[in-house]
Amino acid sequence: MQVFVTGGSGLTGPAVVAELIAAGHTVTGLARSDAAAARLESLGAAPHRGSLDDLGSLRAGAEAAEGVLHMAFGGDFADPDDMMRRDRNAIETLGRVLEGSGRPFVSTSGTLVMPAGREGTEADEPDADGLAGFRIPGERACLDFAGRGVRASVVRLAPTVHGPGDYGFIGMLVATARKTGMSAYVGDGANRWPAVHRLDAAVLFRLALEKAPAGSVLHGAAESGVTMKSIAETIARGLGLPAVPLSPEEAAGHFPSPFMATVYGFDAPVSSARTRELLGWSPVHPALLDDIEHGDYLTAPAS
């Protein structure tokens, strides 16, 4: 399959591109810079110059493809409405090219769209007023094409997609612990985070492209919920620092921003049972706490 990928040069994207190519697919990746183009070429993909705001480049990439995988998402988190608009516009542009073709179109969201405090399933409705409500319009825009002759599906990734070189949520926790001299968690730290290794996530994206039925919502979570206290304690042991509980008010001043303090205190477990059954997805790579302890999180030079 000739696949057009957005976000292929980001943190998770290179693993997905490599997985697709190893499975025999041909990949063209959106590249907004020379560095992104070089990264894609090093993986064996052909770069396609453009950006999420260049809708003409998105149309051209999709027109030449037999399937589309949309992973790119960005902007200023201080302006979630703008991020939502950019994502929805990109999805609608890509989807319109595929209308009536039966070709696959996989878009990306996050499991943080699910209601807090209970284990969400793929069949549950997301929470439009929740922490990641700005991702929901993109989900709906993609799934709408399932009724317009497109094999459209959405992969909701766990907030923690872990693996070497991670500069996401766990990387930020480690950096904050080093900076402040303590590994902190919010309240009693019983709030739960789903997690998935980057290489397992890459397999899920490939399977979604190859065989996810139209209208599928898929959860990319190898672990349904790892407590934030256990994450903080693992970091603390590795760095030789204390693990310290903070009140929500204290956390707002400790973490990089009040928003990040809210994120780190969020209880967001999810199930991926339906995803595994539907696609035969079976994660095999290290679990989050093992990866923190034995991966490069605690040994990589501080940035």
MIKEGU-23291 format. One record per residue: x, z, y of N, C-alpha, C, CB in turn; residue in one letter. Coordinates in steps of 0.001 Angstrom, whole numbers, plus 500000, padded with zeros to 6 digits. Atoms other than C-alpha are relative to their C-alpha. Glycine has a CB too. Example, Ala and Ser with C-alpha at 12.3 -4.5 7.8 and 13.67 -1.06 7.14 Angstrom:
<sites>
500890500000498810512300507800495500500900500000501200499008501246500027A;499180499940498810513670507140498940499230500730501090500414498585500462S;
</sites>
This chain:
<sites>
500838500000498800500000500000500000500873500000501250499052501221500005M;499339499989498689501189499187503514499301501050500860499956498574500688Q;500602498866499314500606502438505420500555500111501418500251501305499217V;499604499721498619500648502979509183499850501496500235499141499174501027F;499954498555499848501635506561510009500276500365501447501064500609499082V;499643499380498721501480508475513279500526501398499702498769500049500989T;499419498686500237503550511651513533501016500024498876498924500974499702G;499082500075501130505983510450510884501395500509500280500090498613499540G;498655499520499674509063511657512758499999501452500448500615499136501083S;500090498610499586507832515194513477500559500958498968498579500353500290G;499474498992500917508304518341511415499552499757498561499565501385500446L;500534500280501337506028517578508457500073498522499654498561500474499899T;500074501439500206505934513809508920501098499388499147500006499345501290G;498952500619500816509363512921507471499829500249498499501348500513500438P;500237499725501420508493514635504181498887499124499460499656501476499784A;501111500848500419505241512671504048500453498555499859498841500097500998V;499483501369500064506972509374504813500859499821498751500818499663501270V;499140500091501180509575510067502123499182500011498712501007501152499987A;500868499936501177506852510955499612499284498670499775498974501133500152E;500704501283500121504934507740500322500943498911499499499389499588501354L;499044501036500389508023505564499998500446500209498551501223500006500949I;499594499718501377509102507307496781498927499590499000500317501479499836A;501104500385500873505655506533495346499746498494500002498745500726500415A;500113501450500016506091502818496080499246499390501156499361499590498771G;500698500524498833504223502506499361501004499521501054499064501073500594H;499197500466498873505583500698502418499455500654501264499979498433500114T;500431499202498853505490502672505662500491499394501305500500501437499869V;499676500284498611505386501689509311499586501218500805499287498692500515T;500278498761499282505610504663511659500021499824501500500987501051499611G;500048500010498547504614505096515281501216500746500550498682500634500513L;498791499390499426507728505837517366499937499877501514501299499325499443A;500071500033498536507618506804521019501375500111500648499109501122500504R;498651499870499447511407507167521421501007499362499050500354501490500250S;498935500534500846514684505775520146500332500970498872501256499709500836D;499684499004501023515308509044518297498963499971498880500073501406500620A;501054500063501016511938508816516528500148498741499154498608500036500659A;499815501254500738512599505195515588501166500116499021500241498830500975A;498837499841500877516016506084514178499678500910498821501190500561500785A;500378499082501087514543508960512167499161499267498956499215501218500557R;500841500753500932511916506672510636500838499006499195498882499260500760L;499150500969500697514510504018509804500868500681498954500881499248500997E;499153499279500957516695506631508101499228500369498735500572501265500647S;500847499668501143513750507412505812499567498767499219498780500758500465L;500404501241500645513209503755504935498715499412500529499862500221498556G;501228500505499378510213503188507219500348499081501164499106501169500485A;499817500895498859509808500501509873499373500635501234499377498599499722A;500587499412498793509328501873513408499087499019500729501100500473500941P;500957500772499195506414500657515524499921500719501335498562499881499299H;499887499303498723506991501473519188498643500172500657500936499248500933R;501245499682499330504166503167521060499794501499500040498825499318499309G;500334498579499899502436506494521629498501500170499791500438500587501379S;501427499742500169499080508184521170499183499510501180499759501474499796L;500719500473498811498155507165524707500008498486500126500600500608501243D;499936501469499986499043503522524060499059499484498910501484499478499773D;501009500348500998495832502513522328500217498602499442498609500105500602L;499691501345500496496946498908522053501001500041498862500537499130501126G;499005499901501072499949499927519957499370500595498749501205500853500448S;500698499425501155497690502023517720499169498930499295499097501177500437L;500808501071500604495340499075517186500874499039499216499220499233501078R;499116500952500672498216496767516318500560500582498710501144499589500926A;499477499375501212499671499258513841498964500055498899500496501393500301G;501065499905500996496332499749512104499601498627499470498784500699500596A;500399501347500423495542496021512010500924499441498927499980499060501196E;499029500522500959498707495330510011500085500828498726501356499929500638A;499871499050501105498093498159507525498842499909499016500096501408500537A;501035499861501034496180498671504307499453501425499947500562499606498627E;500456498625499903495804502355505071500653500664501195500307500777498709G;499498499322498803496290504692508030500025501501499763499131499660501236V;499845498549500068497577508274508115500344500496501400501106500417498959L;499829499513498629497201510057511452500373501474499971498709499780500835H;499524498617499958499311513211511797500387500453501402501178500161499079M;499501499639498673500432513099515433498947500796500771500401498736500790A;500874499203499136498962515718517755500886500701500992499133501026499186F;499121499369499031500377516997520969499362500136501349501263499232500125G;500468499760498652500072517851524591500317501422500410498503499727500111G;499767498675499444499974521050526610498900500945499502500037499953501562D;500996499072500530498269523966524837499268500748501104500659500989499064F;500734499432498870497316525206528291498808499125500385500932500176501203A;501095500923499713494977522192528425499458499437498690500470498854500940D;500491500474501298493257521987525024498996498865500109499376501135499250P;500961501101499841490571519686526399500717498653500042499163500192501282D;499239501247499954493216517062527128500550499646498629501141500105501010D;499518500263501355494740517436523650498868499464499127500596501280499378M;501158500439500765491269517046522153499637498561500351498808500927500254M;500345501354499556490587513934524236500987498984499452499966499926501533R;498979500933500477493880512276523283499860499763498499501407500530500323R;500133500117501453493370513014519589498761499190499632499934501391499351D;501238500715500313489781511794519528500110498527500354498822500625500738R;499844501402499616490640508612521409500872499235499012500598499903501396N;499122500653500973493470507840518996499260499762498689501263500849499754A;500730500125501259491262508469515960498934498910500092499356501341499620I;501041501020499853488430506334517286500604498602500086499152500280501243E;499324501300499912490857503523518091500450499531498624501208500079500952T;499529500357501344492400503585514616498826499690499072500853501140499409L;501138500175500894489064503920512841499241498721500230499074501141500137G;500752501226499704487410501022514620500661498774499382499869499811501512R;499288501115500628490115498695513310499642499893498516501523500173500169V;500224499957501441489292499771509751498531499836499606500519501296499453L;501427500045500311485489499534509988499657498866499041499194499853501276E;500489500989500951483868497753507056501020499512498999499478498852500728G;498926500520500856487163497300505210500145500773498689501316500036500750S;499790499150501169486995500144502677501403500581499916499715499224498756G;498632499496500019490583500961503603500033501512500271500855499253501038R;499925498556499776491719504623503618500484500346501406500919500634498976P;499607499464498703492028506575506845500008501520499862499028499520501156F;499840498556500131493398510118506633500448500561501342501021500357498876V;499648499333498748493431512286509737500346501456499711498839499903501031S;499487498647500201494933515749510203499329500988500934501506500033500203T;500503498879499217493425519014511379500703501252499489498429500130499894S;499387498759500456494172522676510694498957500958499460500776500656501130G;500955499050500569492592525428508652499577501072500994500592500654498778T;500416499024498989492445527584511787498675499626500669501080500139501056L;501341500328499495489220525718512627498927500808499277499719498495499840V;500993499287500794487488527869509993499653501354500622500508500193498574M;500383498679499476485539531032510883500952501095499528498570500344499576P;499058498935500318487701534150510954499357501052499101500521500648501282A;500435498811500698487484537127508636499487499816498601498985500628500763G;500421500224501381486465535497505371500681498732499495498438499886499889R;499326501160500571487859532917502972499131498761500154500336500239498520E;500755501222499772486663529524504186500269498961498927500327499431501359G;499854501074500978486063526635501813499846498655500688498970500146498863T;500109501358499469486123522889502289498561499636500365500539499004498988E;501412500310499754482301522887502277499421500777501176499186500289498760A;500502499190498894481958525468505083500131499260501328500750501332500065D;499928500592498667481264524476508666501116500662500815498640500139500730E;498983499402499124484165524949511088499346500718501175500974498922500514P;500482499182498882483814527304514038500367499326501320500596501437499937D;499745500741498758483434525268517231500471500909501129498746499259500434A;499603499063498952483983528414519324501236500800499617498859500944500311D;498870499236500502486976529614517335501323499620500626500095499840498538G;498648500136499464490701529646517937500453498545500107500969500767499137L;499562501403500025491237525962517029498828499040500102500786499713498726A;501167500860499841487880524551518033500312498641500586499002500673500855G;499630501280499388489673521802519956500410498954498970501130500206500986F;499690500983501042490600520178516622498735499387499368500851500656498915R;501213500418500700486998519771515489499492498625500445498917501027500211I;500455501349499631486040516694517588500788498893499301500103499815501500P;499213500991500726488906514812515952499572499892498548501471500342500076G;500509500016501375487714515835512488498716499171499921499741501444499496E;501308500658500046484210514648513251500119498508500290499040500650500999R;499811501418499684485419511388514775500497499244498787500980499829501164A;499484500652501203487372510591511611498919499900498929501215500765499455C;500988499991501076484635511603509161498808499103500307499523501414499746L;501090500907499634482090509545511101500236498596499454499843499947501520D;499691501338500511483890506423509881499711499875498501501464499664500271F;500364500072501426483001507356506274498670499279499822499920501417499383A;501264500725500040479554505956507054500076498618500614498949500787500695G;499801501301499347481040502834508638500994499147499219500492500192501449R;499192500859500851482854501328505684501475500323499970499838498621500423G;498604499564500041486072503348505872500099501164499014500516500418501431V;499787498863500905487414505666503155500723501101500776500825499572498724R;499447499033499065487920508385505747499987501402499410499225499974501310A;499907498608500431489076511922504960500845500779500996500599500103498573S;499255499116499102490527514901506813500771501019499171499046500715501005V;499180498951500591493411517119505682500173501112501030501386499442499533V;499785498826499152493314520591507230501235500725499473498737500952500014R;498765499326500412496835521970507059499956501486500335501215499349500672L;499805498587499700497585525673506829500814500147501283500700500719498822A;499209499810498772498976527096510092501494500109499724499533501246500731P;498600499913500385502214527775508234500314498914498984500331501394499429T;499435501020500885503725524597506800501501500273500010499646498496500474V;498648499452499965507055526029505779500985499127499229500007501411499433H;498930500770500612510386524617504681501199499952500915499531498590499665G;498772500015499209513902523910505958499782499448501410501058499180499289P;500055500473498628514274523524509706498705500291500723500237498562500022G;501308499711499406510845524985510495500166500661501369499168500908499065D;500002499385498673510415525641514213498579500351500430500650499060501029Y;501384499670499713506691526402513961499773501498500087499102499408498952G;500408498613499804504889529737513759500981500999499382498623500212499416F;499075499053500636507273531424511301501356499969500697500165499677498496I;498757500094499241510319530100513118499929500785501299500326498551500293G;500174499244498759508904531595516328500008501506499747498695499595500685M;499968498580500336508368534956514606501429500485499805499179500269498742L;498607499628500233511981535013513473500768500055501321500670499005499031V;499300500031498713513251534036516920499606501193500870499700498687500740A;500456498855499216511121536735518572500582501295499461498476500074500004T;499404498798500595512379539361516112501461500137500412499885499959498464A;498586499954499598515988538448516879500138500390501470500676498636499751R;499909499766498556515340538532520620499643501434500367499088499037500747K;500522498688499618513451541837520695500553501151499171498514499995499894T;499453498958500845515206543707517898499003500656499078500613501023500834G;500978499477500956512058544255515850499104498862499530499151501144500633M;500913500987500582509772542280513566498593500576500077500392499647498513S;501279499387499667506267542899514832498821499306499328499806499993501491A;501291500533500436502750542438513547498915500703500809499779500201498448Y;501071499509499139499391543071515204499093500930499195499184498820500603V;500883499048500668497315546121514289500603500481498696498637499375499744G;499481499559501303497597547032510618500650498870499219498884500605499174D;499335501139500643498913543557509770499303499492498765501383500369499642G;500724500438501202496232543018507135499407498604500157498891500987499671A;500533501358499803495179539710508680500804498995499178500030499609501505N;499433500911500998495842536794506332500177498591500551499113499959498763R;499701501372499614497446533404506889500184499131498764501253499946500883W;499689500965501063497271530415504550501378499396500233498925498883499936P;498669500601499894500577528715503826500144498883498983501104501059499794A;499694501089500928501886525542502194501420499531500267498983498819500146V;498667500574499839505381524238501561499862498546500447500820500100498673H;500046501353499438506123521021503424499942498918498922501209499769500885R;499975501027501043506829519089500228498687499945499221501157500255499042L;501324500007500619503531520162498677498977499346500925499561501433499648D;500890500651499038501738519103501852500175498487499955500266500522501421A;499740501438500060503408515694501591499291499361498807501509499735499921A;500698500522501177502013515215498089498504499922500266500278500879498765V;501434500015499695498534516121499321499634498811500886499588501310500684L;500285501153499141498673513506502071500027498704499193501014499925501157F;499942501217500826499738510864499542498765499871499124501259500003499124R;501175500042500866496940511784497161498742499676500797499829501331499267L;501160500301499164494417511682500002499932498515500309500046500807501299A;499970501440499731495517508170500925499632499194498761501382499583500499L;500182500780501220495457507003497329498603500118499412501004500424498976E;501239499869500751492189508453496109498944500953500551500327500419498669K;501042499109499480490260510840498374498719499207500275500484500714501293A;501264500685499711486566509814498437499673500043501491498856500630499197P;500419500038498603485068508845501782499243501271500356499129498763500273A;500670498798499527483969511879503749500610501298499518498595499962499596G;499386498787500549486325514335502006500642500860501079501040499633498958S;499262499016499214487498517477503770500904500742499030499033500990500771V;499001499486500925490693518755502156500778501134500655500956498877499549L;499246498858499475492521522058502573501417500006499443499291501324499658H;498598499965500373496311521950502535500531501413500042500817499106500908G;499572498606500077496858525574501528500379500320498564498886500960500504A;499556499597501335498966526496498515499712501474499761501497499719499820A;500347498583500051498387530191499292498831500236500945501223500904500377E;501212499860499194494978531232500560500166500972501144498859500440499138S;499825499046498916496182534176502624501136500966499736498728500764500225G;498853499093500071499520535949503078499867500957501174501383499219500035V;500209499066498897499243539138505121501137499909501016499879501435499470T;498990500067498952501021539139508448500982501164499895499335499995501376M;499074498879500176502464542571507661501086499650498989499243501261499549K;498996500352501011504177541220504535500983498967500550499316499456498726S;499109500971499357505573538314506589500993500724500904499186498959500813I;499136499264499068506903540674509266501001500864499248499158500873500942A;499090499135500760508395543026506660501098499193499309499218500807498960E;498987500853500627510164540178504870501044499565501023499343498766499351T;499073500358498918511675539023508159500855501202500371499229499485501242I;499274498780499617512632542611509007501120500320499004499028501191500096A;498971499717501010514466543143505714501161499020500107499399499943498588R;498956501012499948516343539883506074500905500120501209499387498653499984G;499215499887498771517478540607509626500530501413500231499163499575501184L;499558498623499813518068544337509162499373500655501204501485500051500128G;500731499470498850515440545225511757498786500780499523499571498861500953L;501228499305500378512420547537511766498793499063500098499789501237500891P;501291500668499887508936546168511103499069500935500751499416499619498592A;500703499116499075506716547503513884498585499494500263500774500121501320V;501366500401499634502920547474514347499806500094501515498955500888499269P;500305499997498578501700546614517838498497499912500213500711498842500711L;501397500176499612498328546983519474499833498591500565499558501083501045S;500196501324499390496737543729520711500559499915501416498523499654500023P;499483500002498635497701544740524248501526499939500009499518501243500755E;498535500037500098501317545387523275500473498642499497500510501114499067E;499621501296500560501425542155521259499969498908501060499075499630498846A;500110501024498956500360540134524318501267499903500832498815500294500905A;498751500025499258503601541130526025501222499788499127500153501265500758G;498864500113500917505794540953522935500258498568499559499770500863498786H;499863501368500487505136537458521617500121499030501180498796499620499105F;499711500921498896505921534301523634498868499831501018500338498670499442P;501125500124499080502418534251525171498836500810499464499595498515500199S;501201499316500502499087536116524988499262499169498956499058500322501155P;500656500857500997497696533103523112500678500149498645500024498519500449F;499292499867501267500415533399520469499744501375499376501508499779500206M;500339498682500530499664537111520136498643499965499313500003501052501120A;501313500155500624496042536193519418500121499256498683499037499261500938T;499793500779501222497176533615516868500573500880498889500939498808500273V;499338499182501013499427536097515066499109501148499510501303500560500557Y;500931498969500438496558538595514875498759499455499329499600500834501156G;501192500666500510494052536063513509499928500116498480499986498525500424F;500218499911501448492575536587510029499338498710499543499122501247499624D;500452501377500225492192533095508579500208499508498574500711499080500940A;499786500487501372492211532870504756499107498818499678499752501116498993P;500807501143500449490995529649503135500251499735498525500319498734500835V;499856500466501377490423528276499663500338498520499990498714500266499191S;499740501428500216491802524952498450499556499577498606501494499685500197S;500411500269501382490051525044495071499358498626499857499028501074499521A;500665501304500111487879522000495755501001498863500176498875499877501044R;498962501009499792490862520015497038500812499776498729500925500414501149T;499201500101501220492873520764493898499219499296498899500441501392499530R;500828500603501042489986519828491625499747498524500284498670500747499878E;500347501365499624489135516655493527501162499038499824499525499963501426L;498844500904499974492644515221493765501049500304498936500646500055501348L;498959499622500952494578516991491024501254500496500684500340498835499113G;498847499479499243496818518569493663500411501348499421499661500139501524W;499497498766500599499014521302492194501323500381500653500173499844498467S;498759499620499311501552522900494570501011500652499059499688500949501147P;498957499511500906504872523670492886501202500585500736500460498880499102V;498813499580499258507315524545495669499905501476500406500186499118501245H;499972498551499752508341528054496823498860500482500890501314500383500630P;501004499346499171505722530408498254500651500463501309499352501203499244A;499499499716498658506036531532501866501014501136500020498851500335500916L;499080498864499922507653534946501371501325499697499315499366501238499375L;498757500420500664510162533492498912500810499071500893499691499304498666D;499307500947499133510971530741501381500641500715501189499029498918500492D;499408499229498905511496533220504211501253500732499514498975501010500573I;498888499191500513513763535357502019501183499153499554499530500852498844E;498913500764500626515759532606500321500263498646500669499683499779498542H;499785501267499309515387529570502606500940500175501178498674499417500472G;499064499962498881517078528949505939499465500737501225500367498607500386D;500589499318498855514781530989508200500921501072500580498683500621499604Y;499218498838499554517119533979508356501487499700500120499798501156499045L;498584500355499963520442532140508086500314498913501009500449499560498643T;499765501065499008519974529248510506500447500620501315498718499137500214A;499555499450498700521771529759513859498837500190500933501037499086500656P;501055499748499015519554531294516520500059498941501078500136501413500618A;500047501038498964518390528681519010499866500612501377498842499036499747S;
</sites>
